[in-house]
């Protein structure tokens, strides 16, 4: 039986992508490289979060913008992957993202498309649909925007969600993140590199990251999660700072791991106001995702066992 969330959950995916993953033995400059295998998957941060929530048996809605012929391929590939999806069709073309995994070195190369401009009237319509569907639930705002989307859009959405008693969750970077933080979302999830870029300084220890994240939390963000790549992740709550090291699992690709972490934390927060447990859910979902190739996500049957392996340390920061 599907779990019924305490609040509705809606994810906005403004700029989804057709994800193409190539597995190449060795990349040679100025030479044609033949792929040993390839995958084509529906991608984008919001799409991955929606798919992860579905795998956790959580009912949620996804507001997804698609365009052109690639958008139709994307729509076909996404069939049966999400619980409830609203496709917002606009002019232009859905972007294509490419990941190349060099199997000889295990190096990973990613090329990300920018996406086509969205007419202002469509931006307003899509934003209004997202706000209406979210209601007083969790509004997850994530990923990149098309070139002409106002830098203030995510901050405006956080403000509107707060006004109607919703919980805004933001996973973005650069100026969009900085502006969104000023509107006091419920949860943000930058990675360490994004946090360093935003602050303009290196953070050379877990404790240094926690101190900076605590300052952001005190500015009005209820929870600040910082992913630390292979070092694990931090979750700063109003009560304490929690640190979890990454789990020792085979890594196929890191694509979708951060999105799975967001989905795991939101799924937990929707039933338990427990930061330590939410971080366990996030780490387990991220670890379950890196095991799989392409943009495949974790299997729900593995999450409980992975959660049991997560070790949480309180930092008292």
N, C-alpha and C positions, 0 to 999 in steps of 0.2 A: 504494500500500500504506500502511495506517495506521501511524503511528509508535507503537511500544510504549513507554510511559513506564517509567523505571527504578523508580519507586514508584507505587503507585495514587494517584489524586487524587479526593477527594470534597469536594463543596461542600454546605454546609448552607444551606438557604433557608427560614427559619422563617416569614417573613411576606411571601410573594410578592404580586403585585398584577396585576390586569387594568389595563394602561396604556392610557388613552385620550388621544390627541393631537389637538387641534383647531388648524387653521390659520385665523386670523381676520385680516381686513385691518386693522381698527381696533377696539379695545375702547372703548366709550362708557359712562361711568357711568350707571346707572339705565336703560339702554336694552338691548333684546334684541340680542345680537350673533349673526349667522348665520355659521356656519363655511363656508369655501370648500371644505374637505376635512377628512377625519378618518381616523384610524388606530386600530385596536384590536390590541394586542400583549400577549403574556405578559411580565410584567416582574417586577422585584425584583432586587436586586444578585446574589444567588446564581444566579438563573436566567440572568441576562446572562453571568455568568462561565462557567457550564456551556455556554451556547450558543457563547461565544467559544472555549472549548477544543475544542468539536466542529468549529468552523470551521478551527481549526489542525490538525485531524486527530489530536487527542489523545483517547485513551479516558479517560473519567472518569465518576464517579457523582454524581448530584445527589439529595440528600434534600430533598424539597419538601412543605411542609404546605399542604393545600388544604381548603376548607370550603364547604358550601352550593352554591346554584345558580351563583353566580359562579365557584366553584371548578371546576365541571364545564365551563363555557365556557372557563375558563383551561386546563384539561386538554386540551380539543379543540384550542385554538390552539397548544398546545405540542407537539402531535404531530409527530414526526420532527425536532424541533429539538435534542434532546439524545441523547447516546449511551445512557446508562443512567439511568433516573430511578425513584426510589422515592417514590410518592405516599403521604404520611401523612395520612389523612383524619380530620378532627376536627370537632366541633360548631361552629356559628357561620357566618360568611360571609367568604369571601376579600375582601380590600379592593380598592377601585378607586382608582387614582391618575390625576390629570388634569393634562395639560400643555397650556397655551395658548400658541401662538406667534403674536404679532402681526406679520404680514408687513410692515406699513408701517414699523415701527420696528426689527424683528428682536428685540424684547424677548421674553423667555421667562418664563412664569409657571407655577409648579408647585404643585399641591395634593396633599398626600399623606395617604392614609387611615391610621388607626391599627391596624386589624385587630381581630378578635374575640379575647377571652380564650381561652387553651388550658388545659384542666383539668390540674392538676399531674401526674396519672398519665400523661397523654399527653406532657407535656414530658419526663418521665423516659424514657419509651419511645423517643421521637424522639432524645434525646441518646444513649441506648445504641446505637440503630441506627447513628447517625452514627459513633460511636467504633468500633464493630465493622467497619463497611464500610471505614473509613479504614485500619485496621491500622497498618502502619509507614510509611504514605505521607504525602501532603500533605492536611491537613484545613483547608479554607478556610471560615472563619467570617465571615459578612458580613451587612450590612444591619441593619434595625431589628428590634425584637421586639414582640410583642403586649403590651398594657398590663400584664398580670399576670405576664409572664415575669420571673423573678428577675434583678436587675441583675448578679448574680454568675455567671450561666449561662455566658457566653462565657469568663470566667476559669477556671471549673471545667473547661470543655471543653479549654482550652489545657493545663491541668495534667494532665488525663487523657491527652491526646495525647502530651505529653512523656514521661509515664511508660511509654508503650508504644513509644517510639522514633520517633514520627511528627514531622512538621514542621508546626507550626500557623501558619496565615496569617490575620491578622485585619484586617478593613477595617470599622471601626465608629467611633463617636465618643463624646464625653462620658464619663460615669462608667464605661460598659462598656469603653471603650478603656483608661482609666486602670487599671482592675482587671485587664484582660487583660495589659497591659504588665508588671504585677508578677509574672506567671507565666512571663515570658520566652518569648514566641512566636518563631518563626523569622523572620517578616516581618510588618510592619504597614504600612498605607498610608493615613494620614490626609491630608486636604488642608490647605493652609495655614490656612484659617479654623478648621478643627476643632482644629488644633494650637494656634492662638492661644487658642481657647476653653478648651482643656484646661490651658494654662499660665497663663491669665489675664493675658496681655500681648500687645501688638502686636509683630509681627516685620516690620521695615521693609526688609529686604534679603534677597537670596538667602543671603548669608553668615550673617545672623542666624538664618535658618531652619535652615541646615546646622549651626550651633553647637548649637542646641537639639536637633536630631535626633541629633547625635553624643552628647549627654548621655544621651538615651534608649537609644541603641545600647550605650553603656558600662554601662548598668544591667542588660544581659543579653539584649536583643533583638538577634538576629544582623544583621538588615537592616531599615533604616527608610527607606521611600519616602515622600516628601511631594510631592503634586501641587500645582502652583502656577498652576492655571488656564491662562491664555494666556501665562504666563511659562515654562511647561515643567514640569519635575519634577526632584527630587533623589533620589538613592539613596545612602544611607550604608551602607558595608560595614565589616567589621572592618579593612580595609586602607586605604580612602580614601573620599572623598566625590565623587560624580559628579553633574554638572549637565548637563541637556540642555534646550535651548530647544524650544518647541513648533514643529511643522512648519507651513509656510505652505500650508494647504489650505483650501478653502471650508468654512465651518461651517454645517451645517444645524440640528443640535441637539447639545447636549453630553450628552444622556441616554445612559448606557451607556459613556461614554468611560473613566471611572475603572475600571469593571468589566473592560473590555477590557484596560486596562493591567495589572490584577492577573493576568488570565488569561495575557497575554503573558509576564509575568515568571515566573510559576510554570512555564509551559511551557518556558521557557529554563532555569530553575534545575533542572528535572527531568532535564536532559541535560548542563548545563554549570555548574560552580560559578564563574561569571564575572559579577560585578556589572555591569560596563560593558556587556556584551552583553545582560544581562537588562533593563537600562534602555532599550537600543535597541529590544528587542522590545516593551516596555511602551509606549514613545512611539509606535512605529509602529502598534500595535493601537489605541491611543486615537485617533490621527489618522485612521486608516482608518474609525473608527466615526463621528466627527463629520460626515463627508461625507454620511452617509445620513439620511433622514427618520425620524421616529418613534423606535422603539427597534430599528430595523435596525442590525446590526453590520457590521463590516468584511468585505471579501471576501478570502479567503486569498491569491488571486492577486496582490493589491496589496501585501502585507506586505513581501515581499523588497525591492521597489523603495523603499518608504517607509523601511525600515531603513537603506538605503544613504544616505539623506538626513539621518539623525540625526547631529548633531555633539555629541560628549561632551567636557566640560571637567572636568579634575580640579581640585578645589578645595584639596586638601591640608589639609582640616579634619578 
